[in-house]
Amino acid sequence: MKIGIAGAGLLGRLLAFEAARAGHEVDVFDPAPGVDAHVAAGWTAAGMLSPVAELECAGSEVFDLGLRSLALWPRIAAALDTPVGLRQDGSLLLAHRGDEGSAHRVVDLLKAKAPDGYAPAALTPAVLRELEPAVQGPSQAWLLPCEGSIHTVQAMAALTDSAAARGVRFHWGTPVAQVDAGELLLPKGPQRFDWVFDVRGTGARPQMPVRGVRGEIFWLHAPGLQLRRPLRLLHPRHRVYLVPREGDIVIVGASEIESEDRSPVSLRSTVELLAAAHSIVPELAEARIVHSESNLRPALPDNLPRVETQAGMTRINGLFRHGWLIAPALVEDALEALDSRLRGNDEKERSSPRRRGFSASVLLDAATP
Ligand SMILES: Cc1cc2nc3c(=O)[nH]c(=O)nc-3n(C[C@H](O)[C@H](O)[C@H](O)COP(=O)(O)OP(=O)(O)OC[C@H]3O[C@@H](n4cnc5c(N)ncnc54)[C@H](O)[C@@H]3O)c2cc1C
């Protein structure tokens, strides 16, 4: 099939890579000026793959998509041409003395929402020291064994390069003004495809009621610091996490502010996030702040992901805080729906001599209401 994708963020790149692997001809359009322009939220994300911890603010749908995606990521990573820093050694929830009340509220909520076998497991101080010797401030810790992380910058680059190597054409500096069944409205006019995907994130307005939720993160350079897995501090006021990356980098994130302001990080977020990070890993005191970044998470009114499919078009949006966690399962579902429609049309083709020899595009156009 000839597939057109509006948006080259996380979803657009993953869709393009998987669709090309499935044998489709793919064009991707994005207003970003070039392949490395860090416009998409996918670049900024810390890359936590946290189906259980995210249950604090998400439901079973996100959990199920997350678990499926955790199983899909290793296969995707193995198919990509360059590494993506995928780690699946679990993550830790941590709480300071004095914050036990709010921490236990969250842990109890996760225990109530997570299915058997996925609930947080309390750690003794000795086990915590063994797992993460650099963690020294907190008085309580819980392990979430199924969780992990991905290096989002490496993954965004690997997805584009590997998709391009399989024939995907990326059209940079090319906004899509409107997405309709089988058609993208480009600056030079409408262009027809057998199928189109609308994955423009916050750029999908007014066709999707999406808003941007500001998030800020920091990159710390901490040579010699041994951190093996993501850490999340259960704090009464802030959601703070630390994610280790190769090259002695630790990502500290993230604020969550109801604003579409993309300006640089604020002093308040800097003080709050970095003070909290230092309080759980005191060795970070001498780390260097090498980078900070803000971006907008695409969210729908109910903060849940949404997939809308009709003949000739699929829209996916609202990945909010969970894009890296759930994208593989959403993309798998979207491409399977396409496949089954193709198979359905093949069946029709076989049973109808009149249609023998028609291209998939004609049959799908015929299926458009
Ligand atoms: C600070 C921060 C931390 C995060 N941490 C995590 C995390 O730890 N774990 C996790 O799972 N998720 C995390 N996320 C969320 C994750 O990044 C998003 O859910 C994900 O990027 C959404 O993917 P997307 O493809 O829908 O949108 P995006 O990645 O934002 O991509 C949208 C693309 O559409 C393009 N576009 C816009 N307008 C148009 C147009 N008119 N035509 C064509 N293209 C257009 C944009 O240029 C962009 O490239 C975080 C996000 C932020 C901001």
PDBQT file of the ligand as one rigid body, heavy atoms in Angstrom, charges set to zero:
ROOT
HETATM    1  C1  LIG A 401       9.317  16.177  29.541  1.00  0.00    +0.000 C 
HETATM    2  C2  LIG A 401       8.663  14.923  29.001  1.00  0.00    +0.000 A 
HETATM    3  C3  LIG A 401       8.956  13.697  29.583  1.00  0.00    +0.000 A 
HETATM    4  C4  LIG A 401       8.358  12.538  29.099  1.00  0.00    +0.000 A 
HETATM    5  N1  LIG A 401       8.724  11.347  29.633  1.00  0.00    +0.000 NA
HETATM    6  C5  LIG A 401       8.166  10.194  29.182  1.00  0.00    +0.000 A 
HETATM    7  C6  LIG A 401       8.563   8.946  29.726  1.00  0.00    +0.000 A 
HETATM    8  O1  LIG A 401       9.440   8.878  30.600  1.00  0.00    +0.000 OA
HETATM    9  N2  LIG A 401       7.950   7.804  29.259  1.00  0.00    +0.000 N 
HETATM   10  C7  LIG A 401       6.988   7.849  28.278  1.00  0.00    +0.000 A 
HETATM   11  O2  LIG A 401       6.464   6.796  27.921  1.00  0.00    +0.000 OA
HETATM   12  N3  LIG A 401       6.621   9.036  27.716  1.00  0.00    +0.000 NA
HETATM   13  C8  LIG A 401       7.175  10.203  28.154  1.00  0.00    +0.000 A 
HETATM   14  N4  LIG A 401       6.809  11.399  27.600  1.00  0.00    +0.000 N 
HETATM   15  C9  LIG A 401       5.686  11.423  26.649  1.00  0.00    +0.000 C 
HETATM   16  C10 LIG A 401       6.078  11.123  25.208  1.00  0.00    +0.000 C 
HETATM   17  O3  LIG A 401       7.171  11.895  24.809  1.00  0.00    +0.000 OA
HETATM   18  C11 LIG A 401       4.865  11.435  24.307  1.00  0.00    +0.000 C 
HETATM   19  O4  LIG A 401       3.750  10.726  24.766  1.00  0.00    +0.000 OA
HETATM   20  C12 LIG A 401       5.144  11.030  22.850  1.00  0.00    +0.000 C 
HETATM   21  O5  LIG A 401       6.254  11.721  22.347  1.00  0.00    +0.000 OA
HETATM   22  C13 LIG A 401       3.923  11.306  21.977  1.00  0.00    +0.000 C 
HETATM   23  O6  LIG A 401       4.229  10.851  20.684  1.00  0.00    +0.000 OA
HETATM   24  P1  LIG A 401       3.540  11.480  19.390  1.00  0.00    +0.000 P 
HETATM   25  O7  LIG A 401       4.210  10.880  18.215  1.00  0.00    +0.000 OA
HETATM   26  O8  LIG A 401       2.060  11.412  19.547  1.00  0.00    +0.000 OA
HETATM   27  O9  LIG A 401       3.899  13.053  19.508  1.00  0.00    +0.000 OA
HETATM   28  P2  LIG A 401       5.297  13.776  19.253  1.00  0.00    +0.000 P 
HETATM   29  O10 LIG A 401       6.416  12.884  19.653  1.00  0.00    +0.000 OA
HETATM   30  O11 LIG A 401       5.196  15.114  19.910  1.00  0.00    +0.000 OA
HETATM   31  O12 LIG A 401       5.336  13.981  17.677  1.00  0.00    +0.000 OA
HETATM   32  C14 LIG A 401       4.390  14.779  17.002  1.00  0.00    +0.000 C 
HETATM   33  C15 LIG A 401       5.005  15.164  15.651  1.00  0.00    +0.000 C 
HETATM   34  O13 LIG A 401       4.008  15.765  14.848  1.00  0.00    +0.000 OA
HETATM   35  C16 LIG A 401       4.609  16.836  14.155  1.00  0.00    +0.000 C 
HETATM   36  N5  LIG A 401       3.594  17.789  13.700  1.00  0.00    +0.000 N 
HETATM   37  C17 LIG A 401       2.999  18.807  14.388  1.00  0.00    +0.000 A 
HETATM   38  N6  LIG A 401       2.176  19.486  13.587  1.00  0.00    +0.000 NA
HETATM   39  C18 LIG A 401       2.225  18.892  12.362  1.00  0.00    +0.000 A 
HETATM   40  C19 LIG A 401       1.603  19.143  11.100  1.00  0.00    +0.000 A 
HETATM   41  N7  LIG A 401       0.741  20.152  10.935  1.00  0.00    +0.000 N 
HETATM   42  N8  LIG A 401       1.901  18.331  10.065  1.00  0.00    +0.000 NA
HETATM   43  C20 LIG A 401       2.776  17.286  10.203  1.00  0.00    +0.000 A 
HETATM   44  N9  LIG A 401       3.396  17.017  11.365  1.00  0.00    +0.000 NA
HETATM   45  C21 LIG A 401       3.126  17.801  12.430  1.00  0.00    +0.000 A 
HETATM   46  C22 LIG A 401       5.578  17.439  15.160  1.00  0.00    +0.000 C 
HETATM   47  O14 LIG A 401       6.572  18.259  14.515  1.00  0.00    +0.000 OA
HETATM   48  C23 LIG A 401       6.151  16.173  15.776  1.00  0.00    +0.000 C 
HETATM   49  O15 LIG A 401       7.289  15.736  15.062  1.00  0.00    +0.000 OA
HETATM   50  C24 LIG A 401       7.412  12.595  28.031  1.00  0.00    +0.000 A 
HETATM   51  C25 LIG A 401       7.143  13.825  27.419  1.00  0.00    +0.000 A 
HETATM   52  C26 LIG A 401       7.760  14.991  27.894  1.00  0.00    +0.000 A 
HETATM   53  C27 LIG A 401       7.471  16.294  27.219  1.00  0.00    +0.000 C 
ENDROOT
TORSDOF 0
